[in-house]
């Protein structure tokens, strides 16, 4: 097999596996392993996006594991070692899980903010349709973005696809004998054990908090000893991590103390709060004030990031349309490495998506609204998949502003619905479903583009790679929906405390409008979720004002007396921190970006937005952009609790130190190269080493191990006694409750990342 040519002409590019070479590629073992890895990394990504609102690309660790698992199976089972093209299929199918998880985690929990329960069928349907749309929309763009725009760093009009290029180099290095799988596995095991000891056994403290009394009572600096967040910080780098930490400092060490200071001199409640600020805890200050400021900041930052890329968006649309229209230069006999899925599949698949969406939505909103919604999905979907595919080629998957595209889709959809007078609860749900499908499609479209770039470089058959990512997306979509429901159900708390229940009695007319029932505590209850406003059918004179003051939530109502008996507090975005018997409840899932979706929908279609606080956040984002600072990571820092930003910041600082150390080593080598072609090749190699360095692989292991342990902890909550037994064992250990032990364990994680990150990659 010939090594890749460095020619700048994409037409003359010769991949690692030339076109004329035939070898096993699309095998059942490769597809199954890829789908399983996609499910594993999808679950870990879902955990992360619910916790801090962000994920990192899973492509590189999946590529490393594909090579490593191939070697292990060959040695232990004495079977044929998989080919590089089979490993590419594993990487392609396995990468889909992370992109599906991000879209699902950002959007679908918002159904609870609209007064609906999480539904596996709805979540799975949205995930499948979004995944399909992302792949179908990317197929006609492959030749334009992947083939024709292939080139060297710095060459105008070329798309590098950094993660896709790095994955290709991992696969090529693995074919030659190198591997970094041990580093990923080592990081996975260390992080899994640390998270298990922290979250499940509770043998180590999970976080620290330092009150800053010299500021005021509401200033607290906190940090989470989370291995997965340490890994996220290392991968996203110092600049992004620092900007995110700056947002946390503004939110939790400036704005909340400032609100507290001013509020202490105000006797009454300050809207939207319902009690005096002087009586509020830090969490109540965040929920009543900072949340709206952060939401305005996140939404504005997302829209700005999209407008900043408007020239790219317009070029992408033109390129995509011309690629679909211009098929005249396609050769009569299609070469293996240029064999795409048929355009007939794209067109029929898109038409099928419209029909399926319309049929699925018609039961809730009627045929007219369902068809309109389906057409909006396809329109926005093809638009933002084109944008996402182009942006990932320029700035990489981790920097791709999918959130901004989702906010833009949701805002435009809500404004269209508002103009049409579609403001009911069903229409609010329809707007969310449209944004969810588009979000998943854009996320999966970017991942598909990266995977197709990897395949282009190694010499895969595009049609087979497209089928692989389709299978990976479908398998992940089925499982991730169930995982989301499990996360929510495991942390759901039922409370009958009077202070958590509205002191009202529903009339017979009102109870007749509650059509949903639920069995709990050995009896049947009526479900009243006032966020859906079930009493809208009553005439205005029959609607009681005292019901409008009830705290938003889901209540179980006694069908005989009409009095609420239980508050159902969800595991995702829940507000209770202990059960009625005083048992602490872990609240890991604030789902920051999800809450923004709910605020936009209710704010536009129900006119409930607290515009004063939201505009403060919007102006903060504008100010940052005027200073030349990316506002999106800053906005996320304002929104998520400060303890989550701290380990990310530490990880970013470690990456800065490691990069500085390795840059000096690489600069000396580059200075000795005088030939421009050789220097360009060396620069590409430097990028590859940075993206696949031992530190990045260890950080990927940290993310996967810590997240999977968190997933396991969530599932254990379904058992009545296991969590208590495990925490009792952990409490008996001498490290339980020790500040020093928790700090030492975290320092070990940091030290390993520093040491392994600074190590020279081994090329065998």
C-alpha positions in Angstrom: 0.0 0.0 0.0 1.2 3.4 -0.8 1.6 6.2 1.7 -0.5 9.3 1.3 0.7 11.8 -1.2 1.1 15.4 0.0 0.0 16.9 -3.3 -2.2 19.9 -2.8 -4.6 18.7 -5.6 -7.4 16.7 -4.1 -8.0 15.0 -7.5 -4.5 13.5 -7.4 -4.7 12.5 -3.7 -3.7 8.9 -3.1 -5.0 7.5 0.1 -3.3 5.1 2.4 -5.3 2.2 0.9 -5.3 2.9 -2.8 -8.5 2.6 -4.9 -7.4 -0.6 -6.6 -6.7 -2.5 -3.3 -9.5 -4.8 -2.1 -9.7 -5.9 1.6 -12.4 -6.6 4.2 -14.2 -3.5 5.2 -17.9 -3.6 6.1 -17.9 -6.7 8.4 -20.5 -7.6 11.0 -17.9 -7.6 13.8 -16.7 -4.1 12.9 -20.2 -2.7 12.8 -21.2 -4.4 16.1 -18.0 -3.3 18.0 -18.5 0.3 16.6 -22.2 0.4 17.6 -21.3 -0.9 21.2 -18.5 1.8 21.5 -21.0 4.4 20.2 -23.5 3.4 22.9 -20.8 3.5 25.7 -19.4 6.9 24.6 -23.0 8.1 24.0 -24.0 7.4 27.6 -20.9 9.1 28.9 -21.5 12.1 26.6 -25.2 12.3 27.8 -23.9 12.3 31.4 -21.6 15.3 30.6 -24.1 17.3 28.6 -26.7 17.0 31.4 -24.1 18.0 34.0 -22.2 20.9 32.4 -23.9 21.4 29.0 -20.9 20.4 26.9 -19.2 17.3 25.4 -16.0 16.5 23.6 -15.5 14.6 20.4 -15.4 10.8 20.9 -13.8 10.1 17.5 -10.2 10.0 18.6 -10.6 7.6 21.6 -12.9 5.4 19.6 -10.3 5.2 16.8 -7.6 4.3 19.4 -9.8 1.7 20.9 -10.6 0.2 17.5 -6.9 -0.4 16.9 -6.3 -1.7 20.4 -9.3 -4.1 20.6 -8.3 -5.5 17.2 -4.9 -6.4 18.6 -6.3 -7.9 21.8 -8.8 -10.0 19.9 -6.1 -11.2 17.5 -3.8 -12.3 20.4 -6.4 -13.8 22.8 -8.8 -15.4 20.3 -6.3 -16.3 17.6 -8.5 -14.6 15.0 -7.5 -12.6 11.9 -6.4 -9.1 12.8 -8.9 -6.5 11.5 -7.8 -4.3 8.5 -7.5 -0.6 8.6 -10.7 -0.2 6.7 -12.6 -2.4 9.3 -11.1 -0.2 12.0 -12.4 2.8 10.2 -15.9 1.3 10.2 -15.6 0.8 14.0 -14.5 4.5 14.4 -17.2 5.7 12.1 -20.1 3.8 13.8 -18.7 4.5 17.2 -18.5 8.3 16.7 -22.2 8.6 16.2 -23.2 8.0 19.8 -21.6 11.3 21.1 -23.3 13.5 18.5 -26.7 11.9 19.2 -26.3 12.2 22.9 -25.4 15.9 22.7 -28.6 16.7 20.7 -30.8 14.6 22.9 -29.3 15.9 26.2 -29.6 19.6 25.2 -33.2 19.5 24.0 -35.4 16.6 25.1 -35.4 17.2 28.9 -37.0 20.5 28.1 -40.3 18.6 27.6 -40.6 18.6 31.4 -40.3 22.4 31.5 -43.3 22.4 29.2 -45.4 20.2 31.5 -44.9 16.9 29.7 -43.2 13.7 31.0 -40.1 12.3 29.4 -41.3 9.7 26.9 -39.0 7.0 25.5 -41.0 6.8 22.2 -40.8 10.5 21.6 -37.1 10.7 22.6 -36.2 7.8 20.4 -38.2 9.0 17.4 -36.6 12.5 17.6 -33.1 11.0 17.9 -33.6 8.6 15.0 -35.1 11.2 12.7 -32.4 13.7 13.6 -29.6 11.2 13.1 -31.1 10.2 9.7 -31.4 13.8 8.6 -27.8 14.6 9.5 -26.5 11.7 7.5 -28.8 12.2 4.5 -28.0 16.0 4.3 -24.2 15.3 4.4 -24.1 12.7 1.6 -24.3 15.2 -1.3 -21.8 17.5 0.4 -19.0 14.9 0.7 -17.4 15.6 -2.7 -17.6 19.4 -2.2 -16.3 19.6 1.4 -14.2 16.5 1.8 -12.7 15.8 -1.6 -12.5 19.2 -3.4 -11.5 21.1 -0.3 -8.8 18.8 0.8 -5.4 20.6 1.3 -2.6 21.6 3.6 -2.8 23.9 6.7 -2.9 27.6 5.7 -3.9 26.9 2.1 -6.9 29.2 1.2 -10.2 27.6 0.5 -9.3 24.2 2.2 -11.0 22.4 5.1 -8.7 20.4 7.4 -11.2 18.6 9.6 -8.7 18.4 12.6 -10.4 15.5 14.5 -11.0 13.5 11.2 -7.3 14.0 10.2 -6.1 13.0 13.7 -8.3 9.8 13.6 -6.9 8.9 10.2 -3.3 9.2 11.6 -4.3 7.0 14.6 -5.6 4.3 12.2 -2.5 4.6 10.0 -0.2 4.5 12.9 -2.0 1.5 14.3 -1.7 -0.3 10.9 2.1 0.3 11.1 2.3 -1.0 14.7 1.8 2.0 17.0 -1.0 2.3 19.5 -2.2 4.5 22.3 -5.0 2.2 23.6 -3.2 1.4 26.8 -3.2 5.1 27.7 -6.9 5.3 27.1 -7.6 2.2 29.2 -5.3 3.3 32.0 -7.2 6.6 32.2 -10.5 4.9 32.1 -9.7 2.5 35.0 -8.2 5.3 37.2 -11.1 7.6 36.6 -13.7 4.9 37.0 -12.2 3.8 40.4 -12.0 7.5 41.6 -15.6 8.2 40.6 -16.8 4.9 42.1 -15.1 5.8 45.4 -16.4 9.4 45.3 -20.0 9.0 44.1 -21.0 5.5 44.8 -19.0 4.4 47.9 -18.8 8.0 49.2 -15.4 7.0 50.6 -14.0 10.3 49.3 -15.4 13.8 49.4 -16.8 14.8 46.0 -16.1 18.5 46.2 -14.8 21.4 48.3 -16.4 24.7 49.2 -14.6 27.8 50.7 -16.9 30.5 52.0 -15.5 34.0 51.2 -16.9 35.7 54.3 -14.8 38.9 53.6 -17.0 39.5 50.6 -20.4 38.5 52.1 -22.6 35.6 53.1 -23.3 34.5 49.5 -19.8 34.4 48.1 -18.5 30.8 48.0 -15.7 29.4 45.9 -16.2 25.7 45.2 -14.7 22.9 43.1 -15.7 19.4 42.1 -13.1 16.6 42.3 -14.4 15.2 39.0 -12.0 13.3 36.8 -14.3 13.6 33.7 -14.3 17.4 34.0 -10.6 17.5 34.5 -10.3 15.6 31.2 -12.7 17.9 29.5 -10.6 20.9 30.5 -7.5 19.3 29.2 -9.0 18.6 25.8 -10.7 22.0 25.3 -7.5 23.8 26.3 -6.5 26.7 28.5 -8.2 29.6 26.6 -11.7 28.1 26.5 -11.4 26.7 30.0 -10.2 30.1 31.3 -13.1 31.9 29.6 -15.6 29.5 31.2 -14.0 30.0 34.6 -14.2 33.8 34.1 -18.0 33.4 33.6 -18.2 31.4 36.8 -16.3 34.1 38.7 -18.7 36.7 37.4 -21.8 34.7 38.2 -21.0 33.2 41.6 -18.4 35.6 43.1 -19.6 38.9 41.7 -23.3 38.9 40.6 -24.7 36.6 43.3 -22.9 38.5 46.2 -23.9 41.8 44.6 -27.6 40.7 44.4 -27.4 39.5 48.0 -25.8 42.8 49.2 -28.4 45.0 47.6 -31.2 42.6 48.5 -30.3 42.7 52.2 -31.5 46.3 52.3 -34.9 45.5 50.5 -37.7 44.4 52.8 -40.0 42.8 50.3 -39.6 40.2 47.5 -37.9 41.3 44.3 -39.5 39.7 41.2 -39.2 37.0 40.0 -38.3 35.9 43.5 -41.2 35.2 45.9 -39.6 36.0 49.2 -37.0 38.6 50.4 -33.5 38.2 49.1 -32.2 38.4 52.6 -33.9 35.0 53.3 -32.6 33.3 50.1 -29.9 30.7 49.9 -27.2 30.7 47.2 -29.2 28.2 45.2 -32.4 30.3 45.4 -30.5 33.4 44.3 -29.2 31.4 41.3 -32.6 30.0 40.4 -34.4 33.3 40.7 -31.9 35.7 39.2 -28.7 34.3 37.8 -30.4 31.6 35.8 -32.2 34.3 33.7 -29.0 36.3 33.3 -27.2 33.2 32.2 -30.0 32.2 29.8 -29.8 35.6 28.1 -26.0 35.3 27.9 -26.1 31.7 26.4 -28.9 32.5 23.9 -27.2 35.7 22.7 -23.8 34.1 22.6 -25.2 31.2 20.4 -26.9 33.6 18.0 -23.7 35.8 17.8 -21.6 32.8 17.1 -23.9 31.8 14.2 -23.9 35.4 12.8 -20.1 35.5 13.0 -20.0 32.5 10.7 -22.6 33.9 8.3 -20.1 34.2 5.4 -19.3 30.5 5.8 -23.0 29.7 6.1 -23.8 31.4 2.8 -20.8 29.8 1.1 -21.8 26.4 2.5 -25.4 26.8 1.2 -24.1 27.7 -2.3 -21.7 24.8 -2.3 -24.3 22.3 -1.1 -26.9 23.4 -3.7 -24.4 23.4 -6.5 -23.2 19.9 -5.5 -26.7 18.6 -5.6 -27.5 20.2 -8.9 -24.2 19.6 -10.6 -23.6 15.9 -11.2 -22.3 16.2 -14.7 -18.6 15.7 -13.8 -19.3 12.4 -12.0 -17.4 9.6 -13.9 -19.4 6.9 -15.6 -17.6 4.1 -13.7 -17.5 5.1 -10.1 -14.3 4.3 -8.3 -14.4 2.5 -5.0 -13.2 5.5 -3.0 -15.8 7.8 -4.7 -18.8 5.4 -4.3 -21.4 7.4 -2.4 -24.9 6.5 -1.5 -27.2 7.3 -4.4 -28.8 10.8 -4.5 -32.1 8.9 -5.0 -31.6 7.7 -1.4 -31.1 11.3 -0.2 -34.2 12.6 -2.0 -36.5 9.6 -1.1 -35.1 9.5 2.4 -35.9 13.3 2.9 -39.4 12.8 1.6 -39.8 9.8 3.9 -38.6 11.9 6.8 -41.3 14.5 6.1 -44.0 11.8 5.9 -42.8 10.1 9.1 -42.6 13.3 11.0 -46.0 14.5 9.9 -47.6 11.2 10.8 -45.9 11.1 14.2 -46.8 14.7 15.0 -50.4 14.7 13.6 -51.9 12.9 16.6 -50.9 15.8 18.9 -51.2 18.9 16.7 -53.3 18.0 13.6 -52.2 17.5 10.0 -51.8 21.1 9.1 -49.4 21.9 11.9 -47.6 18.5 11.6 -46.8 19.0 7.9 -45.7 22.6 8.5 -43.4 21.4 11.3 -42.0 18.6 9.2 -41.2 21.0 6.4 -39.5 23.4 8.9 -37.4 20.4 10.2 -36.1 19.5 6.7 -35.5 23.2 5.8 -33.6 24.1 8.9 -32.0 20.6 9.0 -30.4 20.8 5.6 -29.3 24.4 6.3 -27.6 23.8 9.6 -26.1 20.4 8.6 -24.4 22.3 5.8 -23.2 24.9 8.2 -22.1 22.3 10.8 -20.2 20.2 8.2 -18.3 23.3 7.0 -17.5 24.6 10.5 -16.1 21.3 11.7 -13.8 21.4 8.8 -12.5 24.8 9.8 -12.6 24.8 13.6 -13.2 21.2 14.7 -16.1 19.5 16.3 -15.5 20.7 19.9 -15.8 24.4 18.8 -18.8 23.9 16.5 -21.6 26.2 17.8 -24.4 23.6 17.6 -26.1 25.3 20.6 -26.3 28.5 18.7 -27.9 26.8 15.7 -30.4 25.2 18.0 -31.2 28.5 19.7 -31.6 30.1 16.3 -33.9 27.3 15.1 -36.0 27.4 18.2 -36.3 31.2 18.2 -37.3 31.4 14.6 -39.8 28.6 15.0 -41.4 30.2 18.0 -41.6 33.6 16.2 -43.3 31.8 13.2 -45.7 30.1 15.5 -46.4 33.4 17.4 -47.2 35.1 14.0 -49.6 32.2 13.2 -51.2 32.3 16.6 -50.0 28.8 17.5 -49.4 29.3 21.2 -51.0 26.2 22.9 -49.1 23.7 25.0 -49.1 21.3 22.0 -47.6 23.9 19.8 -44.9 24.6 22.4 -44.0 20.9 22.3 -44.0 21.0 18.5 -41.5 23.9 18.5 -39.2 21.9 20.9 -39.4 18.8 18.7 -38.5 20.8 15.6 -35.4 22.3 17.4 -34.5 18.9 18.8 -34.4 17.1 15.4 -32.4 20.0 13.9 -30.0 20.0 16.8 -29.4 16.3 16.5 -29.1 16.5 12.7 -26.5 19.4 12.9 -24.5 17.6 15.5 -24.5 14.3 13.6 -23.8 16.1 10.3 -20.6 17.5 11.8 -19.6 14.1 13.1 -20.4 12.5 9.8 -18.2 15.0 8.0 -15.2 14.2 10.4 -15.7 10.5 9.9 -15.9 10.8 6.1 -12.7 12.9 6.2 -11.0 10.0 8.1 -12.3 7.6 5.5 -11.1 9.8 2.6 -7.6 9.9 4.1 -7.3 6.1 4.8 -9.1 5.1 1.5 -12.5 3.7 2.6 -15.6 3.2 0.5 -17.8 6.2 1.3 -21.0 4.3 0.8 -20.0 1.7 3.4 -18.9 4.4 5.8 -22.3 6.2 5.4 -24.1 2.9 6.2 -21.9 2.4 9.2 -22.6 5.8 10.8 -26.3 5.3 9.9 -26.3 2.0 11.9 -24.3 3.6 14.7 -26.7 6.5 14.9 -29.8 4.3 15.0 -28.4 2.0 17.7 -27.3 4.9 19.8 -30.7 6.6 19.4 -32.5 3.6 20.7 -30.4 3.2 23.8 -29.7 6.9 24.6 -33.5 7.6 24.9 -33.7 4.9 27.6 -30.6 6.2 29.3 -32.1 9.7 29.5 -35.2 8.3 31.1 -33.2 6.2 33.5 -31.2 9.2 34.7 -34.3 11.1 35.3 -36.2 8.3 37.0 -33.3 7.3 39.3 -33.1 10.8 40.8 -36.9 11.5 41.0 -38.1 12.5 44.5 -41.7 12.3 45.7 -42.4 14.8 48.5 -45.6 15.1 50.6 -44.2 17.9 52.9 -46.8 20.7 53.2 -44.2 23.4 52.3 -43.6 21.7 49.0 -47.3 21.5 48.1 -49.7 24.2 47.0 -52.4 24.8 49.5 -55.3 24.7 47.1 -58.2 22.4 46.4 -59.2 21.7 42.8 -62.8 21.9 41.9 -64.7 19.1 40.1 -64.6 21.0 36.8 -60.9 21.4 37.1 -60.3 17.8 38.0 -62.3 16.7 34.9 -59.6 18.4 32.8 -56.8 16.3 34.3 -56.8 13.4 31.9 -53.6 11.7 33.0 -53.4 9.4 36.1 -50.4 7.8 37.9 -50.2 5.0 40.5 -48.0 5.8 43.5 -48.0 4.6 47.1 -50.5 1.9 46.3 -53.2 4.2 45.0 -54.2 6.1 41.9 -53.7 9.9 41.6 -54.5 12.6 39.0 -51.5 14.3 37.5 -51.5 18.1 37.6 -48.6 19.8 35.8 -49.4 23.5 35.9 -46.6 24.3 33.3 -48.9 22.8 30.7 -51.9 24.9 32.0 -54.5 22.2 31.7 -57.3 24.6 32.8 -57.0 26.8 29.7 -60.2 25.3 28.4 -62.2 26.9 31.2 -63.8 30.3 30.6 -61.9 33.3 32.0 -64.4 33.9 34.8 -64.0 30.3 36.0 -60.2 30.3 36.1 -59.1 31.0 39.7 -56.3 33.5 40.4 -54.9 31.5 43.3 -53.9 28.8 40.9 -51.6 31.2 39.0 -49.4 31.6 42.1 -48.7 27.9 42.4 -45.0 27.0 42.0 -44.3 25.4 38.7 -44.1 21.6 39.0 -45.8 18.3 38.7 -48.3 17.3 41.5 -50.3 14.2 42.2 -53.8 15.2 43.2 -56.2 13.1 45.3 -59.2 12.4 42.9 -61.6 12.3 45.9 -60.7 15.5 47.7 -59.0 17.5 44.9 -56.0 18.3 47.1 -52.4 17.8 45.9 -50.8 15.0 47.9 -47.3 14.7 46.3 -44.8 16.8 44.5 -43.0 14.9 41.8 -39.5 16.4 41.6 -37.5 15.0 38.5 -34.0 13.7 38.6 -33.0 16.2 35.8 -33.4 19.9 36.7 -34.9 18.9 40.1 -35.1 21.4 43.0 -35.2 19.2 46.1 -32.0 18.3 47.8 -33.3 15.8 50.3 -36.2 13.3 50.7 -38.9 13.7 53.3 -36.9 11.6 55.7 -33.9 13.8 55.4 -31.8 11.6 53.1 -29.6 13.8 50.8 -30.4 13.7 47.1 -27.5 14.1 44.6 -28.4 16.7 42.0 -25.8 16.2 39.2 -28.0 17.2 36.3 -28.7 20.9 36.1 -28.9 20.6 32.3 -28.0 24.3 31.7 -28.6 24.5 28.0 -31.9 22.6 28.3 -33.2 25.2 30.6 -32.4 27.9 28.0 -34.6 26.0 25.6 -37.5 26.1 28.0 -37.0 29.8 28.8 -37.1 30.7 25.1 -40.3 28.7 24.3 -42.2 29.9 27.3 -40.8 33.4 27.0 -41.9 33.8 23.3 -45.1 31.8 23.1 -46.4 32.5 26.6 -44.8 36.0 27.0 -43.4 35.0 30.4 -39.8 36.0 29.8 -38.2 38.2 32.5 -36.8 40.5 29.9 -34.9 42.7 32.3 -32.6 39.9 33.6 -32.4 38.2 30.2 -31.3 41.5 28.5 -28.6 41.9 31.2 -27.2 38.6 30.2 -27.5 39.4 26.5 -25.5 42.7 27.0 -22.8 40.8 28.8 -22.4 38.6 25.8 -22.3 41.6 23.5 -19.7 43.3 25.7 -17.5 40.2 25.5 -17.7 40.0 21.7 -16.8 43.7 21.5 -13.7 42.8 23.5 -12.8 40.0 21.1 -13.6 37.3 23.6 -15.8 34.2 22.7 -19.0 34.7 24.6 -20.4 31.1 24.5 -18.0 29.4 26.9 -18.2 32.5 29.2 -22.0 32.2 29.1 -21.8 28.5 30.0 -19.6 29.4 33.0 -22.1 31.9 34.2 -24.9 29.3 33.9 -23.5 26.1 35.4 -22.6 25.9 39.1 -19.0 27.2 39.8 -17.9 23.8 41.2 -18.1 22.3 37.7 -16.0 25.1 36.1 -13.2 24.7 38.5 -11.9 21.3 37.5 -12.3 22.2 33.8 -10.1 25.3 34.4 -7.5 23.1 36.2 -7.5 20.8 33.2 -7.0 23.7 30.8 -4.1 25.0 32.9 -2.4 21.6 32.7 -2.9 21.5 28.9 -1.3 24.9 28.6 1.8 23.8 30.6 2.1 20.5 28.7 1.7 22.3 25.3 4.3 24.9 26.3 6.8 22.1 27.2 6.2 20.1 24.0 6.2 23.3 21.8 9.8 24.0 22.7 10.7 20.5 21.7 8.9 20.7 18.4 10.2 24.2 17.6 13.7 23.0 17.7 12.9 20.3 15.2 11.0 22.6 12.8 13.8 25.2 12.8 16.0 22.7 11.1 13.6 22.1 8.2 14.1 24.5 5.2 12.1 22.8 2.4 8.5 24.3 2.3 6.9 21.0 1.4 8.7 19.2 4.2 7.9 22.0 6.6 4.2 21.8 5.7 4.2 18.0 6.3 5.9 18.5 9.6 3.3 21.1 10.6 0.5 18.5 9.8 2.4 15.9 11.9 2.6 18.4 14.7 -1.2 18.9 14.6 -1.7 15.2 14.6 0.6 14.7 17.6 -1.2 17.4 19.5 -4.6 15.9 18.8 -3.5 12.3 19.6 -0.9 13.0 22.3 -0.7 10.8 25.4 -2.2 13.6 27.4 -5.3 13.8 25.1 -5.7 10.0 25.2 -5.4 9.9 29.0 -7.9 12.8 29.3 -10.3 10.8 27.0 -10.0 7.9 29.3 -10.7 10.2 32.3 -13.9 11.4 30.5 -15.1 7.9 29.6 -14.2 6.3 33.0 -15.6 9.1 35.2 -18.8 9.4 33.1 -19.5 5.7 32.9 -19.1 5.4 36.7 -21.6 8.3 37.0 -24.0 6.4 34.7 -23.5 3.3 36.9 -24.3 5.3 40.0 -27.5 6.6 38.4 -28.6 3.1 37.5 -27.8 1.8 41.0 -30.4 4.2 42.4 -33.2 1.9 41.0 -32.3 -0.6 43.7 -33.7 0.1 47.1 -30.8 -1.1 49.3 -27.6 -1.3 47.2 -26.8 2.5 47.3 -27.2 2.6 51.0 -25.2 -0.6 51.5 -22.4 0.7 49.3 -22.3 4.1 51.0 -22.3 2.4 54.4 -19.2 0.4 53.4 -17.5 3.6 52.1 -18.4 5.5 55.3 -16.5 2.8 57.3 -13.3 3.5 55.5 -10.8 5.9 57.1 -10.8 8.2 54.0 -14.5 9.0 54.4 -15.1 12.7 55.0 -11.4 13.4 54.9 -10.5 16.6 53.1 -6.9 15.6 52.8 -7.7 12.2 51.3 -10.0 13.7 48.6 -7.4 16.3 47.8 -4.5 13.8 47.6 -6.6 11.6 45.2 -7.3 14.5 43.0 -3.7 15.6 43.0 -2.8 12.1 41.8 -5.2 12.5 38.8 -3.6 15.9 38.1 0.0 14.5 38.4 -0.7 11.6 36.1 -2.1 14.0 33.5 1.0 16.3 33.7 3.5 13.4 33.6 1.9 11.4 30.8 0.9 14.5 28.8 4.5 15.7 28.7 5.8 12.3 27.6 6.9 11.9 24.0 4.5 9.7 22.0 5.9 6.3 21.2 5.9 5.5 17.5 6.6 1.8 17.2 
